[in-house]
Amino acid sequence: MCEIIRDTFLDEIGNYYTKGEMPSRVSINMRRALSEHKKRLQAKGISYSARFERSEDDRSGESSFRSFDLSPDRRAGWEYKDAGFKMTNCYKHCNAVTVMSDGTHNVKCDEASDDVVYCHIIDREDPTAPADEDIIIECPNCGHTGSAKIFVDGCPMCSTKFEINDLYPCVNSYYYMPWPMPKPNFVDKALQRAKTVAFITGPVIGFPIFLLTLAFYQNIILPLIAGIICTLLFGWIAFLVTFFIGQAIASAQAVAGVASMAANTLDMTAATNSKRKTEDAIKPYDPHFAFDIFEGKIISSIRTIAYSDDRANCSLYSGKDDLSFMDDLIDVRYRGALKFEKVQEMGDYLHAVMTAYLDNIYYREGKFLRGKENFTVELVRKKDARTPVQFSAYSVNCKSCAGTFDAILSKKCPFCGQEYELASQDWTIIQLVKTR
């Protein structure tokens, strides 16, 4: 099921930028991030094409983990209970190609023929939960009713736009990066290449020796034996040399690829250990904390803040940094590494500092500018918050009047004017600094 959702998403993401068709299985967070990105591209007059082509190495796989909730237990203090959601990291090897153009200049992002795309997919585990087809939505404008699936982009009858809850399973975040290791069949290819060279080299050397020897000996037997021996000997030597050179080149490419990746992230070891360090630091406060979901929220928040036209009223960010440099960002590409800096308790809040490794593309004064950058972010959340997987800041309830509104676009309830604090329920960025 997850593989079908992943492949469908990869096909549909290209259609979104070219035809405007939103992918069918994406979370509310993902929908808003995609919408803000497209709005930024249109404002800059940039066309954007993303495609994921089949590569020689089309390996795929997935790993899943379940989310948990806690309830008090008189004997044990806390008791784990299934919260009803699971996250699946579904990956696939492919060739990821992105092309951007302003009509005059183009920039093509195609670093390698073998990339790995990772899709984080959220699903419910409750077998009694109604299927998306069984959830009935009524349009608040014209009264049209139908399956929740057909209301994802608004009412199909009157085109009224409104947010609904996530439809599960759905893609919550995704990123891709070049695969530095040799293809799985590189040994077979090296053998085939070595055989071809041997079959050519042997006769090319053996036949002239046969003719040269025949010129001195009238008996054909000795020249024939000499030609055969030389053909086999030099063919074997050519096979060994070609095979070992091929192996050495493949090994050197792998080492160079890994070294390049490590250099790009500056501290790959620290980044690799971040999942364990972050979970060790936050789980004492929030035992069902999941790094993969946290990672997706950070990257999604950075993208939304970067593409936002009104950051002052964006509840995802409550800092004082000058983020005007983000006004020209047209693509925030995650390099798959999030480095743990620190987590500390300050009063009623928990502060987490992380460094995200990004590959960003700007468009300034008619030029595309690309560079690897690191963004250090400080996030804050109430230490007693227990954020469910399905929570979205795009649809919150005011504690004063119970009105539902989009907290991304407003830090105040549009109905009663009550201030809304996202940090009481979810992570809010209070500092965002470009460190490289």
SEVEX-289393 format. One record per residue (C-alpha): x, y, z; residue number from 1; residue in one letter. Coordinates in steps of 0.05 Angstrom, whole numbers, padded with zeros to 5 digits. Example, Ala and Ser with C-alpha at 12.3 -4.5 7.8 and 13.67 -1.06 7.14 Angstrom:
+--------+--------+--------+-----+---+
:   east :  north :     up :   k : r :
+--------+--------+--------+-----+---+
:  00246 : -00090 :  00156 :   1 : A :
:  00273 : -00021 :  00143 :   2 : S :
+--------+--------+--------+-----+---+
# end
This chain:
+--------+--------+--------+-----+---+
:   east :  north :     up :   k : r :
+--------+--------+--------+-----+---+
:  00000 :  00000 :  00000 :   1 : M :
:  00055 :  00049 :  00019 :   2 : C :
:  00094 :  00034 : -00044 :   3 : E :
:  00032 :  00050 : -00086 :   4 : I :
:  00023 :  00116 : -00049 :   5 : I :
:  00097 :  00133 : -00057 :   6 : R :
:  00098 :  00118 : -00132 :   7 : D :
:  00032 :  00155 : -00144 :   8 : T :
:  00058 :  00215 : -00105 :   9 : F :
:  00123 :  00217 : -00146 :  10 : L :
:  00082 :  00216 : -00210 :  11 : D :
:  00033 :  00269 : -00186 :  12 : E :
:  00084 :  00318 : -00157 :  13 : I :
:  00107 :  00334 : -00228 :  14 : G :
:  00035 :  00347 : -00251 :  15 : N :
:  00024 :  00394 : -00193 :  16 : Y :
:  00077 :  00443 : -00217 :  17 : Y :
:  00060 :  00438 : -00290 :  18 : T :
: -00016 :  00428 : -00289 :  19 : K :
: -00036 :  00452 : -00219 :  20 : G :
: -00065 :  00385 : -00197 :  21 : E :
: -00051 :  00374 : -00123 :  22 : M :
: -00026 :  00304 : -00107 :  23 : P :
: -00083 :  00261 : -00082 :  24 : S :
: -00051 :  00233 : -00019 :  25 : R :
: -00014 :  00288 :  00019 :  26 : V :
: -00023 :  00316 :  00089 :  27 : S :
: -00050 :  00385 :  00104 :  28 : I :
:  00020 :  00408 :  00122 :  29 : N :
:  00047 :  00382 :  00055 :  30 : M :
: -00010 :  00415 :  00017 :  31 : R :
:  00004 :  00483 :  00047 :  32 : R :
:  00080 :  00476 :  00036 :  33 : A :
:  00068 :  00458 : -00037 :  34 : L :
:  00018 :  00515 : -00046 :  35 : S :
:  00065 :  00567 : -00016 :  36 : E :
:  00122 :  00541 : -00059 :  37 : H :
:  00082 :  00546 : -00123 :  38 : K :
:  00059 :  00616 : -00103 :  39 : K :
:  00131 :  00639 : -00094 :  40 : R :
:  00151 :  00609 : -00162 :  41 : L :
:  00093 :  00644 : -00197 :  42 : Q :
:  00111 :  00710 : -00164 :  43 : A :
:  00182 :  00704 : -00191 :  44 : K :
:  00158 :  00681 : -00260 :  45 : G :
:  00194 :  00614 : -00253 :  46 : I :
:  00171 :  00549 : -00286 :  47 : S :
:  00187 :  00487 : -00245 :  48 : Y :
:  00190 :  00415 : -00269 :  49 : S :
:  00203 :  00356 : -00222 :  50 : A :
:  00206 :  00285 : -00246 :  51 : R :
:  00230 :  00219 : -00218 :  52 : F :
:  00253 :  00172 : -00272 :  53 : E :
:  00267 :  00098 : -00267 :  54 : R :
:  00341 :  00083 : -00259 :  55 : S :
:  00383 :  00021 : -00269 :  56 : E :
:  00380 :  00008 : -00194 :  57 : D :
:  00306 :  00010 : -00176 :  58 : D :
:  00311 : -00020 : -00107 :  59 : R :
:  00257 :  00000 : -00058 :  60 : S :
:  00237 : -00014 :  00014 :  61 : G :
:  00205 :  00013 :  00076 :  62 : E :
:  00211 :  00016 :  00152 :  63 : S :
:  00153 :  00031 :  00198 :  64 : S :
:  00144 :  00051 :  00271 :  65 : F :
:  00082 :  00061 :  00312 :  66 : R :
:  00064 :  00122 :  00353 :  67 : S :
:  00044 :  00113 :  00426 :  68 : F :
:  00003 :  00151 :  00477 :  69 : D :
:  00009 :  00150 :  00552 :  70 : L :
: -00042 :  00143 :  00607 :  71 : S :
: -00032 :  00142 :  00682 :  72 : P :
: -00026 :  00074 :  00715 :  73 : D :
: -00033 :  00067 :  00790 :  74 : R :
:  00020 :  00013 :  00796 :  75 : R :
:  00071 :  00031 :  00743 :  76 : A :
:  00064 :  00107 :  00739 :  77 : G :
:  00056 :  00107 :  00663 :  78 : W :
:  00026 :  00058 :  00615 :  79 : E :
:  00039 :  00056 :  00540 :  80 : Y :
: -00022 :  00052 :  00496 :  81 : K :
: -00027 :  00050 :  00421 :  82 : D :
: -00044 :  00119 :  00395 :  83 : A :
: -00071 :  00091 :  00330 :  84 : G :
: -00020 :  00119 :  00281 :  85 : F :
:  00042 :  00093 :  00247 :  86 : K :
:  00096 :  00126 :  00205 :  87 : M :
:  00127 :  00090 :  00146 :  88 : T :
:  00192 :  00114 :  00114 :  89 : N :
:  00183 :  00088 :  00043 :  90 : C :
:  00243 :  00096 : -00002 :  91 : Y :
:  00261 :  00082 : -00074 :  92 : K :
:  00322 :  00088 : -00119 :  93 : H :
:  00309 :  00131 : -00180 :  94 : C :
:  00336 :  00188 : -00221 :  95 : N :
:  00310 :  00254 : -00192 :  96 : A :
:  00312 :  00312 : -00241 :  97 : V :
:  00289 :  00383 : -00228 :  98 : T :
:  00290 :  00438 : -00280 :  99 : V :
:  00275 :  00512 : -00267 : 100 : M :
:  00270 :  00567 : -00319 : 101 : S :
:  00253 :  00641 : -00323 : 102 : D :
:  00243 :  00636 : -00398 : 103 : G :
:  00314 :  00656 : -00413 : 104 : T :
:  00359 :  00621 : -00363 : 105 : H :
:  00352 :  00549 : -00340 : 106 : N :
:  00380 :  00511 : -00281 : 107 : V :
:  00379 :  00435 : -00280 : 108 : K :
:  00389 :  00395 : -00216 : 109 : C :
:  00410 :  00325 : -00235 : 110 : D :
:  00471 :  00308 : -00192 : 111 : E :
:  00469 :  00233 : -00203 : 112 : A :
:  00434 :  00179 : -00243 : 113 : S :
:  00420 :  00142 : -00178 : 114 : D :
:  00383 :  00181 : -00124 : 115 : D :
:  00343 :  00156 : -00065 : 116 : V :
:  00276 :  00189 : -00051 : 117 : V :
:  00246 :  00181 :  00019 : 118 : Y :
:  00171 :  00190 :  00032 : 119 : C :
:  00145 :  00193 :  00103 : 120 : H :
:  00074 :  00164 :  00102 : 121 : I :
:  00026 :  00170 :  00160 : 122 : I :
: -00031 :  00119 :  00168 : 123 : D :
: -00082 :  00100 :  00221 : 124 : R :
: -00077 :  00034 :  00256 : 125 : E :
: -00148 :  00032 :  00283 : 126 : D :
: -00184 : -00022 :  00241 : 127 : P :
: -00251 :  00008 :  00263 : 128 : T :
: -00236 :  00077 :  00236 : 129 : A :
: -00280 :  00096 :  00178 : 130 : P :
: -00250 :  00093 :  00109 : 131 : A :
: -00241 :  00159 :  00071 : 132 : D :
: -00297 :  00138 :  00025 : 133 : E :
: -00343 :  00132 :  00085 : 134 : D :
: -00329 :  00202 :  00114 : 135 : I :
: -00383 :  00248 :  00088 : 136 : I :
: -00370 :  00323 :  00081 : 137 : I :
: -00423 :  00377 :  00072 : 138 : E :
: -00403 :  00441 :  00037 : 139 : C :
: -00417 :  00500 :  00083 : 140 : P :
: -00435 :  00543 :  00023 : 141 : N :
: -00480 :  00503 : -00024 : 142 : C :
: -00496 :  00443 :  00020 : 143 : G :
: -00468 :  00392 : -00029 : 144 : H :
: -00449 :  00327 :  00005 : 145 : T :
: -00402 :  00272 : -00015 : 146 : G :
: -00341 :  00229 :  00002 : 147 : S :
: -00285 :  00266 :  00037 : 148 : A :
: -00239 :  00247 : -00020 : 149 : K :
: -00274 :  00293 : -00070 : 150 : I :
: -00271 :  00352 : -00022 : 151 : F :
: -00196 :  00354 : -00014 : 152 : V :
: -00190 :  00414 : -00061 : 153 : D :
: -00256 :  00444 : -00041 : 154 : G :
: -00329 :  00434 : -00062 : 155 : C :
: -00333 :  00403 : -00132 : 156 : P :
: -00400 :  00438 : -00143 : 157 : M :
: -00389 :  00511 : -00123 : 158 : C :
: -00312 :  00511 : -00117 : 159 : S :
: -00315 :  00537 : -00045 : 160 : T :
: -00246 :  00525 : -00013 : 161 : K :
: -00241 :  00500 :  00058 : 162 : F :
: -00193 :  00455 :  00097 : 163 : E :
: -00213 :  00386 :  00120 : 164 : I :
: -00175 :  00338 :  00164 : 165 : N :
: -00120 :  00293 :  00135 : 166 : D :
: -00143 :  00234 :  00094 : 167 : L :
: -00103 :  00172 :  00112 : 168 : Y :
: -00055 :  00144 :  00092 : 169 : P :
: -00020 :  00206 :  00066 : 170 : C :
:  00050 :  00232 :  00051 : 171 : V :
:  00073 :  00278 :  00107 : 172 : N :
:  00142 :  00297 :  00080 : 173 : S :
:  00193 :  00276 :  00028 : 174 : Y :
:  00264 :  00289 :  00006 : 175 : Y :
:  00316 :  00258 : -00039 : 176 : Y :
:  00391 :  00255 : -00044 : 177 : M :
:  00445 :  00224 : -00089 : 178 : P :
:  00466 :  00153 : -00073 : 179 : W :
:  00542 :  00151 : -00067 : 180 : P :
:  00554 :  00076 : -00069 : 181 : M :
:  00564 :  00034 : -00133 : 182 : P :
:  00505 :  00000 : -00165 : 183 : K :
:  00489 : -00070 : -00138 : 184 : P :
:  00507 : -00101 : -00206 : 185 : N :
:  00574 : -00065 : -00212 : 186 : F :
:  00612 : -00132 : -00204 : 187 : V :
:  00572 : -00165 : -00260 : 188 : D :
:  00584 : -00104 : -00304 : 189 : K :
:  00659 : -00106 : -00289 : 190 : A :
:  00661 : -00180 : -00307 : 191 : L :
:  00624 : -00169 : -00372 : 192 : Q :
:  00669 : -00110 : -00390 : 193 : R :
:  00731 : -00151 : -00374 : 194 : A :
:  00707 : -00210 : -00416 : 195 : K :
:  00694 : -00164 : -00476 : 196 : T :
:  00764 : -00133 : -00471 : 197 : V :
:  00795 : -00203 : -00464 : 198 : A :
:  00759 : -00230 : -00525 : 199 : F :
:  00784 : -00171 : -00566 : 200 : I :
:  00854 : -00164 : -00538 : 201 : T :
:  00872 : -00239 : -00542 : 202 : G :
:  00860 : -00249 : -00617 : 203 : P :
:  00888 : -00179 : -00633 : 204 : V :
:  00956 : -00200 : -00603 : 205 : I :
:  00953 : -00275 : -00617 : 206 : G :
:  00938 : -00272 : -00692 : 207 : F :
:  00997 : -00227 : -00711 : 208 : P :
:  01043 : -00273 : -00670 : 209 : I :
:  01014 : -00332 : -00709 : 210 : F :
:  01029 : -00298 : -00775 : 211 : L :
:  01099 : -00276 : -00753 : 212 : L :
:  01116 : -00346 : -00730 : 213 : T :
:  01088 : -00376 : -00793 : 214 : L :
:  01136 : -00335 : -00834 : 215 : A :
:  01195 : -00371 : -00801 : 216 : F :
:  01165 : -00441 : -00797 : 217 : Y :
:  01134 : -00477 : -00856 : 218 : Q :
:  01099 : -00526 : -00808 : 219 : N :
:  01034 : -00493 : -00786 : 220 : I :
:  01029 : -00532 : -00721 : 221 : I :
:  01081 : -00492 : -00682 : 222 : L :
:  01056 : -00423 : -00705 : 223 : P :
:  00985 : -00446 : -00688 : 224 : L :
:  01005 : -00467 : -00618 : 225 : I :
:  01042 : -00402 : -00608 : 226 : A :
:  00982 : -00361 : -00632 : 227 : G :
:  00934 : -00399 : -00587 : 228 : I :
:  00979 : -00393 : -00525 : 229 : I :
:  00989 : -00318 : -00537 : 230 : C :
:  00915 : -00308 : -00549 : 231 : T :
:  00897 : -00342 : -00483 : 232 : L :
:  00954 : -00311 : -00444 : 233 : L :
:  00943 : -00239 : -00466 : 234 : F :
:  00868 : -00248 : -00463 : 235 : G :
:  00873 : -00271 : -00390 : 236 : W :
:  00920 : -00214 : -00373 : 237 : I :
:  00873 : -00164 : -00406 : 238 : A :
:  00814 : -00194 : -00367 : 239 : F :
:  00850 : -00188 : -00300 : 240 : L :
:  00875 : -00117 : -00313 : 241 : V :
:  00807 : -00092 : -00337 : 242 : T :
:  00769 : -00125 : -00280 : 243 : F :
:  00814 : -00098 : -00225 : 244 : F :
:  00817 : -00029 : -00256 : 245 : I :
:  00741 : -00029 : -00259 : 246 : G :
:  00737 : -00050 : -00186 : 247 : Q :
:  00787 :  00003 : -00166 : 248 : A :
:  00748 :  00057 : -00203 : 249 : I :
:  00682 :  00035 : -00171 : 250 : A :
:  00715 :  00035 : -00102 : 251 : S :
:  00746 :  00103 : -00113 : 252 : A :
:  00678 :  00131 : -00136 : 253 : Q :
:  00645 :  00103 : -00074 : 254 : A :
:  00698 :  00133 : -00028 : 255 : V :
:  00694 :  00200 : -00065 : 256 : A :
:  00618 :  00199 : -00060 : 257 : G :
:  00618 :  00185 :  00014 : 258 : V :
:  00673 :  00236 :  00026 : 259 : A :
:  00634 :  00288 : -00015 : 260 : S :
:  00571 :  00274 :  00026 : 261 : M :
:  00610 :  00280 :  00091 : 262 : A :
:  00642 :  00345 :  00067 : 263 : A :
:  00574 :  00373 :  00047 : 264 : N :
:  00545 :  00361 :  00116 : 265 : T :
:  00609 :  00381 :  00152 : 266 : L :
:  00595 :  00333 :  00209 : 267 : D :
:  00560 :  00272 :  00182 : 268 : M :
:  00575 :  00230 :  00244 : 269 : T :
:  00541 :  00280 :  00289 : 270 : A :
:  00482 :  00285 :  00241 : 271 : A :
:  00476 :  00209 :  00238 : 272 : T :
:  00473 :  00204 :  00314 : 273 : N :
:  00422 :  00261 :  00319 : 274 : S :
:  00362 :  00215 :  00318 : 275 : K :
:  00385 :  00178 :  00380 : 276 : R :
:  00408 :  00241 :  00416 : 277 : K :
:  00344 :  00279 :  00402 : 278 : T :
:  00299 :  00223 :  00423 : 279 : E :
:  00340 :  00211 :  00487 : 280 : D :
:  00333 :  00285 :  00504 : 281 : A :
:  00258 :  00294 :  00489 : 282 : I :
:  00227 :  00227 :  00507 : 283 : K :
:  00233 :  00239 :  00582 : 284 : P :
:  00183 :  00296 :  00570 : 285 : Y :
:  00144 :  00264 :  00513 : 286 : D :
:  00153 :  00188 :  00513 : 287 : P :
:  00118 :  00178 :  00446 : 288 : H :
:  00162 :  00230 :  00411 : 289 : F :
:  00185 :  00207 :  00341 : 290 : A :
:  00246 :  00238 :  00308 : 291 : F :
:  00221 :  00225 :  00237 : 292 : D :
:  00157 :  00265 :  00249 : 293 : I :
:  00198 :  00319 :  00284 : 294 : F :
:  00246 :  00322 :  00225 : 295 : E :
:  00188 :  00329 :  00176 : 296 : G :
:  00158 :  00386 :  00216 : 297 : K :
:  00223 :  00424 :  00218 : 298 : I :
:  00235 :  00420 :  00143 : 299 : I :
:  00162 :  00435 :  00128 : 300 : S :
:  00164 :  00495 :  00175 : 301 : S :
:  00228 :  00522 :  00144 : 302 : I :
:  00198 :  00517 :  00074 : 303 : R :
:  00132 :  00550 :  00095 : 304 : T :
:  00168 :  00607 :  00131 : 305 : I :
:  00215 :  00617 :  00071 : 306 : A :
:  00159 :  00621 :  00021 : 307 : Y :
:  00111 :  00662 :  00065 : 308 : S :
:  00094 :  00733 :  00044 : 309 : D :
:  00072 :  00752 :  00115 : 310 : D :
:  00120 :  00722 :  00165 : 311 : R :
:  00099 :  00772 :  00219 : 312 : A :
:  00032 :  00736 :  00225 : 313 : N :
:  00058 :  00666 :  00213 : 314 : C :
:  00050 :  00627 :  00278 : 315 : S :
:  00104 :  00577 :  00257 : 316 : L :
:  00155 :  00632 :  00271 : 317 : Y :
:  00157 :  00680 :  00330 : 318 : S :
:  00230 :  00703 :  00327 : 319 : G :
:  00262 :  00771 :  00312 : 320 : K :
:  00314 :  00750 :  00260 : 321 : D :
:  00319 :  00787 :  00194 : 322 : D :
:  00294 :  00735 :  00145 : 323 : L :
:  00291 :  00781 :  00084 : 324 : S :
:  00344 :  00738 :  00051 : 325 : F :
:  00290 :  00685 :  00044 : 326 : M :
:  00249 :  00730 : -00001 : 327 : D :
:  00288 :  00705 : -00062 : 328 : D :
:  00288 :  00631 : -00043 : 329 : L :
:  00254 :  00589 : -00096 : 330 : I :
:  00274 :  00519 : -00075 : 331 : D :
:  00293 :  00491 : -00006 : 332 : V :
:  00323 :  00423 : -00017 : 333 : R :
:  00336 :  00380 :  00045 : 334 : Y :
:  00401 :  00340 :  00044 : 335 : R :
:  00375 :  00287 :  00092 : 336 : G :
:  00416 :  00309 :  00153 : 337 : A :
:  00391 :  00343 :  00216 : 338 : L :
:  00443 :  00354 :  00269 : 339 : K :
:  00427 :  00355 :  00343 : 340 : F :
:  00455 :  00415 :  00379 : 341 : E :
:  00419 :  00416 :  00447 : 342 : K :
:  00353 :  00407 :  00483 : 343 : V :
:  00340 :  00443 :  00549 : 344 : Q :
:  00283 :  00459 :  00595 : 345 : E :
:  00268 :  00533 :  00607 : 346 : M :
:  00209 :  00545 :  00654 : 347 : G :
:  00146 :  00513 :  00626 : 348 : D :
:  00178 :  00504 :  00557 : 349 : Y :
:  00225 :  00456 :  00523 : 350 : L :
:  00276 :  00487 :  00475 : 351 : H :
:  00308 :  00446 :  00420 : 352 : A :
:  00365 :  00471 :  00376 : 353 : V :
:  00379 :  00434 :  00311 : 354 : M :
:  00419 :  00448 :  00247 : 355 : T :
:  00387 :  00430 :  00181 : 356 : A :
:  00433 :  00416 :  00121 : 357 : Y :
:  00402 :  00445 :  00058 : 358 : L :
:  00416 :  00456 : -00015 : 359 : D :
:  00381 :  00521 : -00032 : 360 : N :
:  00367 :  00557 : -00097 : 361 : I :
:  00354 :  00632 : -00100 : 362 : Y :
:  00331 :  00676 : -00158 : 363 : Y :
:  00359 :  00747 : -00155 : 364 : R :
:  00363 :  00799 : -00209 : 365 : E :
:  00349 :  00750 : -00264 : 366 : G :
:  00400 :  00699 : -00240 : 367 : K :
:  00395 :  00630 : -00208 : 368 : F :
:  00442 :  00623 : -00149 : 369 : L :
:  00452 :  00555 : -00117 : 370 : R :
:  00491 :  00536 : -00055 : 371 : G :
:  00495 :  00488 :  00003 : 372 : K :
:  00473 :  00523 :  00067 : 373 : E :
:  00462 :  00504 :  00139 : 374 : N :
:  00404 :  00533 :  00178 : 375 : F :
:  00406 :  00530 :  00254 : 376 : T :
:  00336 :  00532 :  00284 : 377 : V :
:  00313 :  00538 :  00356 : 378 : E :
:  00244 :  00509 :  00369 : 379 : L :
:  00201 :  00516 :  00431 : 380 : V :
:  00141 :  00477 :  00457 : 381 : R :
:  00108 :  00470 :  00524 : 382 : K :
:  00142 :  00413 :  00560 : 383 : K :
:  00076 :  00380 :  00579 : 384 : D :
:  00049 :  00382 :  00507 : 385 : A :
:  00029 :  00315 :  00476 : 386 : R :
:  00021 :  00330 :  00403 : 387 : T :
: -00019 :  00277 :  00365 : 388 : P :
:  00009 :  00257 :  00297 : 389 : V :
: -00051 :  00286 :  00261 : 390 : Q :
: -00047 :  00355 :  00292 : 391 : F :
: -00042 :  00411 :  00241 : 392 : S :
: -00032 :  00486 :  00254 : 393 : A :
: -00072 :  00497 :  00191 : 394 : Y :
: -00136 :  00479 :  00227 : 395 : S :
: -00139 :  00496 :  00302 : 396 : V :
: -00194 :  00512 :  00351 : 397 : N :
: -00195 :  00577 :  00389 : 398 : C :
: -00197 :  00564 :  00465 : 399 : K :
: -00240 :  00625 :  00475 : 400 : S :
: -00296 :  00619 :  00423 : 401 : C :
: -00282 :  00549 :  00395 : 402 : A :
: -00277 :  00577 :  00324 : 403 : G :
: -00234 :  00539 :  00274 : 404 : T :
: -00182 :  00577 :  00235 : 405 : F :
: -00116 :  00572 :  00199 : 406 : D :
: -00062 :  00590 :  00251 : 407 : A :
: -00009 :  00593 :  00197 : 408 : I :
: -00039 :  00656 :  00169 : 409 : L :
: -00059 :  00689 :  00235 : 410 : S :
: -00033 :  00691 :  00306 : 411 : K :
: -00102 :  00715 :  00329 : 412 : K :
: -00170 :  00683 :  00324 : 413 : C :
: -00206 :  00719 :  00266 : 414 : P :
: -00273 :  00711 :  00303 : 415 : F :
: -00258 :  00738 :  00373 : 416 : C :
: -00187 :  00766 :  00368 : 417 : G :
: -00159 :  00718 :  00420 : 418 : Q :
: -00083 :  00709 :  00416 : 419 : E :
: -00064 :  00638 :  00395 : 420 : Y :
:  00001 :  00606 :  00418 : 421 : E :
:  00022 :  00548 :  00374 : 422 : L :
:  00077 :  00529 :  00424 : 423 : A :
:  00023 :  00505 :  00472 : 424 : S :
:  00009 :  00447 :  00424 : 425 : Q :
:  00066 :  00441 :  00374 : 426 : D :
:  00137 :  00463 :  00359 : 427 : W :
:  00147 :  00536 :  00341 : 428 : T :
:  00211 :  00565 :  00313 : 429 : I :
:  00236 :  00624 :  00353 : 430 : I :
:  00304 :  00631 :  00319 : 431 : Q :
:  00325 :  00616 :  00248 : 432 : L :
:  00396 :  00633 :  00229 : 433 : V :
:  00437 :  00616 :  00167 : 434 : K :
:  00503 :  00591 :  00194 : 435 : T :
:  00537 :  00575 :  00127 : 436 : R :
+--------+--------+--------+-----+---+
# end
